[in-house]
Amino acid sequence: MSSNAMSDLAAATAPPPAGPPALALRGLWKRFGTKVAVAGIDLDVPTGSFYGLVGPNGAGKTTTLSMSTGLLRPDFGEVRVHGQDLWAAPIQVKAMLGVLPDGVRLFDRLTGRQLITYAGLLRGMDRDTVGERAQDLLEALDLVADATTLVVDYSAGMTKKIALACALVHAPRLLVLDEPFEAVDPVSAANIRTILATYVRDGGGTVIVSSHVMDLVQRMCDHVAVIAAGHVLAAGTVDEVRGVGSLEDRFVELVGGRSTGEGLAWLRTSSD
Ligand SMILES: Nc1ncnc2c1ncn2[C@@H]1O[C@H](COP(=O)(O)OP(=O)(O)OP(=O)(O)O)[C@@H](O)[C@H]1O
């Protein structure tokens, strides 16, 4: 066999070259006054993964996700989305992102349908496509009956769902969702999980979710990172990180801090 033919064969049988990660964080730092919120985070989120970000309250999850999506400028470090530097090319990179931020503020004097439409038009989509997708999203998220209700009159869970619809409407390559299931009822949460799993499996998208619910992350995600005090304590596939036990056990082992409640004797009112 000629050396050319051999190299052709090698090229044909070799695995396709891996593209850059959907999200790559390098040396990310953020300080608020004297408080270091994120202390040098490195993280690779593989393309096509369903990635969970877990950590105790105040660990730096929201700060990390805000810096990863262009909502907050890092003090140091680099954010790359599908290989492109976020802070060097924010407009191109943001076009690839769908974001559900923490404590989202919406134009809540619009109705649910108007808000999704507005989000789609802002993304440069044509009105017909936006209209079709708005209807699909309202149906998938069980919001059809409230499509003409002002968002200001939505419950917390409905607000979360309409914000998620706005993040999804332009079919982004990378979805970054800060606590997407908070305040959402179990049926809607299951629907959202199905939408996200399909988006990863069939649509080639990547999802990053932050959550405090370990069981949910263990069942839903294929990768996970445990963050505490602004550092990554463990990251990898869910099976790698959890080892032989549950993710919750591993989380408590890594993060520690279980309290016995002994200092709250005064709460035992029956001892009066
Ligand atoms: N704008 C801000 N100004 C001052 N400190 C801040 C600010 N944002 C976050 N912090 C601090 O940075 C740390 C990390 O906060 P962050 O919101 O990123 O944590 P988190 O992991 O998302 O927490 P939680 O799980 O409770 O939502 C906390 O100590 C918080 O008090």
The ligand as an SDF file (V2000), in Angstrom:
LIG
                    3D

 31 33  0  0  0  0  0  0  0  0999 V2000
  -22.6790   41.8590   43.2160 N   0  0  0  0  0  0  0  0  0  0  0  0
  -22.0680   41.3470   44.2820 C   0  0  0  0  0  0  0  0  0  0  0  0
  -21.5140   42.1450   45.2050 N   0  0  0  0  0  0  0  0  0  0  0  0
  -20.8850   41.6580   46.2900 C   0  0  0  0  0  0  0  0  0  0  0  0
  -20.7240   40.3350   46.5220 N   0  0  0  0  0  0  0  0  0  0  0  0
  -21.2550   39.4930   45.6470 C   0  0  0  0  0  0  0  0  0  0  0  0
  -21.9570   39.9350   44.4780 C   0  0  0  0  0  0  0  0  0  0  0  0
  -22.3590   38.8510   43.7790 N   0  0  0  0  0  0  0  0  0  0  0  0
  -21.9410   37.7750   44.4810 C   0  0  0  0  0  0  0  0  0  0  0  0
  -21.2840   38.1540   45.5930 N   0  0  0  0  0  0  0  0  0  0  0  0
  -20.6610   37.2540   46.5750 C   0  0  0  0  0  0  0  0  0  0  0  0
  -19.8730   36.3310   45.8620 O   0  0  0  0  0  0  0  0  0  0  0  0
  -20.0210   35.0270   46.4300 C   0  0  0  0  0  0  0  0  0  0  0  0
  -20.5090   34.0710   45.3580 C   0  0  0  0  0  0  0  0  0  0  0  0
  -21.8480   34.3920   45.0410 O   0  0  0  0  0  0  0  0  0  0  0  0
  -22.6770   33.6240   43.9150 P   0  0  0  0  0  0  0  0  0  0  0  0
  -23.9890   34.3080   43.7830 O   0  0  0  0  0  0  0  0  0  0  0  0
  -21.8400   33.4760   42.7160 O   0  0  0  0  0  0  0  0  0  0  0  0
  -22.8570   32.1850   44.6010 O   0  0  0  0  0  0  0  0  0  0  0  0
  -23.7800   30.9570   44.2020 P   0  0  0  0  0  0  0  0  0  0  0  0
  -22.9130   29.7450   44.2100 O   0  0  0  0  0  0  0  0  0  0  0  0
  -24.5290   31.2360   42.9590 O   0  0  0  0  0  0  0  0  0  0  0  0
  -24.7700   30.9040   45.4580 O   0  0  0  0  0  0  0  0  0  0  0  0
  -26.2910   30.3800   45.6000 P   0  0  0  0  0  0  0  0  0  0  0  0
  -26.2320   28.8910   45.4750 O   0  0  0  0  0  0  0  0  0  0  0  0
  -26.6590   30.7890   46.9980 O   0  0  0  0  0  0  0  0  0  0  0  0
  -27.1340   31.0460   44.5590 O   0  0  0  0  0  0  0  0  0  0  0  0
  -20.9550   35.1690   47.6310 C   0  0  0  0  0  0  0  0  0  0  0  0
  -20.1670   35.2960   48.7940 O   0  0  0  0  0  0  0  0  0  0  0  0
  -21.6960   36.4650   47.3550 C   0  0  0  0  0  0  0  0  0  0  0  0
  -22.0420   37.1110   48.5550 O   0  0  0  0  0  0  0  0  0  0  0  0
  1  2  1  0
  2  3  1  0
  2  7  2  0
  3  4  2  0
  4  5  1  0
  5  6  2  0
  6  7  1  0
  6 10  1  0
  7  8  1  0
  8  9  2  0
  9 10  1  0
 10 11  1  0
 11 12  1  0
 11 30  1  0
 12 13  1  0
 13 14  1  0
 13 28  1  0
 14 15  1  0
 15 16  1  0
 16 17  2  0
 16 18  1  0
 16 19  1  0
 19 20  1  0
 20 21  2  0
 20 22  1  0
 20 23  1  0
 23 24  1  0
 24 25  2  0
 24 26  1  0
 24 27  1  0
 28 29  1  0
 28 30  1  0
 30 31  1  0
M  END
$$$$
